[in-house]
């Protein structure tokens, strides 16, 4: 009995010590994460629309204003297009690069370093470099257009980041924006994919190296082709990695600011402007803190829609594993 009591006391003491160890982190998270999120949501429903602080309650007025604006609708359209193209391209190119590296090619470490190198750069550097490549030039060709001109391939020249075309330019009666793809955002996607496809390559490569070779050999012995091995064995085992990559890349796309700012500044005609740029302008140019907070809250809700199912999936996977 005495031994059992001592063990219970020791266990309680260990629990108290563990709780006290994590208590500072819990307090910091409660204040600087959830506290600021709550304050941002409160400000978004206030009358803080000038440089003078006014936290009187305004309700959902700013959300209604934003959602009825053509500019913000353009921002949401651009965000959806950018995220869809960026996400799909990164996953496809990342998987292809991982398969190439996993094939044990000569100089594997060199190619792996080359593919990962763009991640060492900031989006500012990437934006400046790719802006030069995709600037069409008004008086004389520059960047890619200069290369095409010197090679005699003038038919490949384009307006790139200066293109105002929206394809296929569909109008919806209850929307003020036009659908579907602003062509000026495609060069921005190319720059983003160039920088982040190496991240997907690293994740997929680690997953491929973790697949037991015995599974593939057993499938080959049963008569499966290489394509069938990839489709029915490799791809299903890559699903958790794909889901993780989707969450990370989507989060990056939703908060993208510096790349678009350096490449296009949101132009031409807001064709490449994302909500993050509009939020920056509302707060620091127009001093409309309430609407800027409303934009931030909308982005937070979008991220939550993606992250919450991911967390639930991980929790179920851990429960099944246990």
C-alpha positions in Angstrom: 0.0 0.0 0.0 2.8 2.4 0.9 4.6 1.7 -2.3 1.4 2.3 -4.3 0.8 5.6 -2.5 4.4 6.7 -3.2 4.0 5.9 -6.8 0.8 7.8 -7.1 2.3 10.8 -5.4 5.4 10.6 -7.7 3.1 10.4 -10.7 1.1 13.5 -9.6 4.3 15.4 -8.9 5.6 14.5 -12.4 2.3 15.7 -13.9 2.6 19.0 -12.0 6.2 19.5 -13.0 5.3 18.7 -16.7 2.4 21.2 -16.6 4.6 23.9 -15.1 7.2 23.3 -17.8 4.7 23.9 -20.6 2.7 26.6 -18.8 4.8 29.5 -20.2 4.4 28.2 -23.8 0.6 27.8 -23.2 0.4 31.4 -21.9 2.4 32.8 -24.8 0.3 30.9 -27.4 -3.0 32.0 -25.7 -1.9 35.7 -25.7 0.1 36.1 -28.9 -1.8 33.7 -31.1 -5.4 33.2 -30.0 -5.5 36.6 -28.3 -4.4 38.5 -31.3 -6.7 36.4 -33.5 -9.6 37.4 -31.3 -8.5 41.0 -31.3 -8.3 41.0 -35.1 -11.8 39.6 -35.4 -13.0 42.3 -33.0 -11.3 45.1 -34.9 -12.9 43.8 -38.2 -16.3 44.5 -36.7 -15.4 48.0 -35.4 -15.5 51.5 -36.9 -11.7 51.7 -37.0 -11.6 53.0 -40.6 -9.3 56.0 -40.2 -6.0 56.8 -38.5 -8.0 57.7 -35.4 -8.7 54.6 -33.2 -12.5 53.9 -33.0 -13.4 50.4 -31.7 -17.1 51.0 -31.5 -19.1 48.1 -32.8 -20.1 48.1 -36.6 -21.2 44.5 -37.0 -20.6 42.7 -40.3 -20.6 45.9 -42.3 -17.0 45.6 -43.5 -17.4 42.0 -44.6 -20.5 42.9 -46.6 -18.6 45.8 -48.2 -15.7 43.7 -49.1 -17.7 40.8 -50.6 -19.7 43.3 -52.7 -16.6 45.0 -54.1 -15.4 44.1 -57.6 -11.8 44.6 -56.5 -12.0 42.1 -53.6 -13.9 39.7 -55.9 -11.0 40.0 -58.3 -8.6 39.3 -55.5 -10.5 36.1 -54.5 -10.6 35.0 -58.2 -6.8 35.6 -58.5 -6.2 33.7 -55.2 -8.2 30.7 -56.4 -6.5 30.6 -59.8 -3.0 31.1 -58.3 -3.6 28.4 -55.6 -5.0 25.9 -58.1 -2.2 26.3 -60.7 0.6 26.6 -58.1 -0.6 23.6 -56.1 -1.1 21.3 -59.0 2.1 22.2 -60.8 4.2 21.9 -57.6 2.8 18.4 -56.9 3.3 17.2 -60.4 6.8 18.6 -60.9 7.8 17.6 -57.4 6.7 14.0 -57.9 8.5 13.8 -61.3 11.7 15.2 -59.9 11.5 12.8 -57.0 11.0 9.8 -59.3 14.0 10.9 -61.4 16.3 11.3 -58.4 15.0 8.0 -56.9 16.0 6.2 -60.1 19.6 6.3 -58.8 20.9 8.4 -61.7 24.5 9.3 -61.8 25.2 12.5 -59.9 22.1 12.2 -57.8 23.4 14.5 -55.0 24.2 17.2 -57.6 20.7 17.1 -59.1 19.1 17.0 -55.7 21.0 20.1 -54.7 20.1 21.9 -57.9 16.4 21.1 -57.4 16.5 22.3 -53.8 18.6 25.4 -54.4 15.7 27.8 -55.3 14.3 27.2 -51.8 17.4 29.0 -50.4 16.2 32.2 -52.1 13.6 34.6 -50.8 10.5 35.3 -52.8 11.9 38.9 -53.1 14.9 37.7 -55.0 12.8 35.3 -57.1 10.3 38.0 -57.9 13.0 40.4 -59.1 14.7 37.8 -61.3 11.6 36.5 -62.9 10.2 40.0 -63.3 13.1 40.8 -65.6 12.4 37.6 -67.6 8.7 38.3 -68.0 8.8 42.0 -68.7 7.8 42.3 -72.3 9.4 45.7 -73.1 7.5 48.5 -74.8 10.1 50.1 -77.0 12.3 47.0 -77.5 12.0 43.4 -76.3 13.5 42.4 -73.0 13.8 39.2 -71.0 12.2 36.2 -72.8 11.0 38.3 -75.6 14.5 39.4 -76.3 15.6 35.8 -76.5 12.8 34.9 -78.8 13.6 37.9 -81.0 17.2 36.9 -81.4 16.3 33.3 -82.1 13.8 34.4 -84.8 10.8 33.1 -82.8 8.8 36.3 -82.6 5.6 34.4 -82.7 6.4 33.2 -79.1 6.7 36.7 -77.8 3.9 37.8 -75.3 2.8 40.5 -73.0 3.5 38.2 -70.0 3.0 40.2 -66.7 1.6 43.1 -68.7 -1.2 41.0 -70.2 -4.6 42.2 -69.3 -6.5 39.3 -70.9 -8.8 37.1 -68.8 -9.4 33.7 -70.4 -12.1 32.6 -71.1 -13.6 35.9 -69.7 -16.9 34.5 -68.4 -19.4 36.8 -66.9 -21.7 35.7 -64.0 -24.8 37.7 -63.3 -24.4 37.7 -59.5 -20.7 38.5 -59.6 -18.9 41.7 -60.5 -15.6 40.0 -61.4 -14.9 38.1 -64.7 -13.9 34.5 -64.8 -11.6 32.5 -65.2 -7.8 32.9 -65.6 -6.0 36.3 -65.8 -3.1 35.5 -68.1 -0.8 37.9 -66.2 -0.9 35.6 -63.1 0.6 32.7 -65.1 4.2 34.1 -64.9 3.8 34.6 -61.2 2.8 30.9 -60.9 5.8 29.9 -62.9 8.1 31.8 -60.5 6.4 30.3 -57.5 6.6 26.8 -58.9 10.2 27.2 -59.7 11.0 28.0 -56.1 8.7 25.5 -54.3 8.7 22.4 -56.5 12.0 21.4 -54.8 10.2 21.3 -51.5 7.7 18.7 -52.9 10.6 16.8 -54.5 12.2 16.5 -51.1 9.0 15.3 -49.4 8.2 12.8 -52.2 11.8 11.5 -52.3 11.8 10.8 -48.6 8.5 9.0 -49.0 9.7 7.0 -51.9 12.9 5.9 -50.1 10.7 4.8 -47.2 8.7 2.3 -49.3 10.0 -1.2 -48.8 11.4 -2.6 -52.0 9.9 -6.0 -51.1 6.4 -4.6 -51.9 7.5 -3.7 -55.4 9.3 -6.9 -56.0 6.3 -8.9 -54.9 4.1 -7.0 -57.3 6.6 -7.6 -60.1 6.7 -11.3 -59.4 2.9 -11.4 -59.6 3.2 -10.0 -63.1 2.5 -6.3 -62.5 4.1 -3.8 -64.9 6.1 -0.8 -63.7 3.1 1.5 -64.3 0.8 -0.8 -62.3 3.4 -0.9 -59.4 3.4 2.9 -59.4 -0.3 3.2 -59.6 -1.5 0.6 -57.1 1.4 0.5 -54.7 3.5 3.7 -54.8 0.8 6.3 -55.2 -1.5 5.0 -52.4 1.5 5.1 -50.0 2.3 8.7 -51.1 -1.2 9.9 -50.1 -0.2 11.2 -46.6 2.8 13.1 -48.1 0.6 14.5 -50.8 -1.9 15.7 -48.2 0.8 17.3 -46.1 2.3 19.0 -49.2 -1.2 20.3 -50.1 -1.7 21.9 -46.7 1.8 23.5 -46.7 1.6 24.8 -50.3 -2.0 26.1 -49.9 -0.9 28.0 -46.8 2.0 29.5 -48.7 -0.2 30.5 -51.6 -2.8 32.2 -49.3 -0.2 34.4 -47.6 1.8 35.1 -50.8 2.8 38.8 -50.7 6.4 39.5 -51.5 6.5 37.6 -54.8 3.5 39.3 -56.3 4.7 42.7 -54.9 8.1 42.5 -56.6 6.9 40.9 -59.9 3.7 42.9 -60.7 2.7 45.0 -57.7 -0.8 43.6 -58.3 -1.1 44.9 -61.8 -2.0 45.3 -64.5 -5.5 46.4 -63.5 -5.5 44.2 -60.4 -5.1 41.2 -62.6 -2.5 39.7 -60.2 -3.5 41.3 -56.9 -4.1 38.9 -54.0 -6.0 39.6 -50.8 -2.7 40.0 -48.9 -1.7 42.9 -51.1 -5.1 44.5 -50.7 -4.9 44.1 -46.9 -1.5 45.8 -46.9 -2.9 48.7 -48.9 -6.0 49.0 -46.7 -4.0 49.2 -43.5 -0.9 51.2 -44.5 -2.1 53.4 -47.4 -5.8 54.0 -46.6 -5.5 53.5 -42.8 -8.7 51.4 -43.0 -7.7 49.0 -40.2 -11.2 47.5 -39.8 -11.5 46.3 -43.5 -7.8 45.1 -43.4 -8.7 43.1 -40.3 -11.8 41.7 -42.1 -9.6 40.6 -45.0 -7.2 38.9 -42.6 -10.1 37.1 -40.8 -11.5 35.9 -44.2 -8.1 34.4 -45.0 -7.9 32.8 -41.6 -11.3 31.2 -42.2 -10.1 29.8 -45.5 -6.9 28.4 -43.9 -9.0 26.8 -41.2 -11.2 25.1 -43.7 -8.1 23.4 -45.0 -6.2 22.8 -41.8 -9.0 21.4 -39.6 -9.8 18.4 -41.8 -6.0 17.7 -42.0 -5.7 17.7 -38.2 -8.7 15.4 -38.0 -7.2 13.1 -40.5 -3.9 12.9 -38.6 -5.7 12.2 -35.4 -7.7 9.4 -36.9 -4.5 7.9 -38.4 -2.8 8.0 -35.0 -5.8 6.3 -33.4 -5.8 3.6 -36.0 -2.1 3.2 -35.6 -2.5 2.8 -31.8 
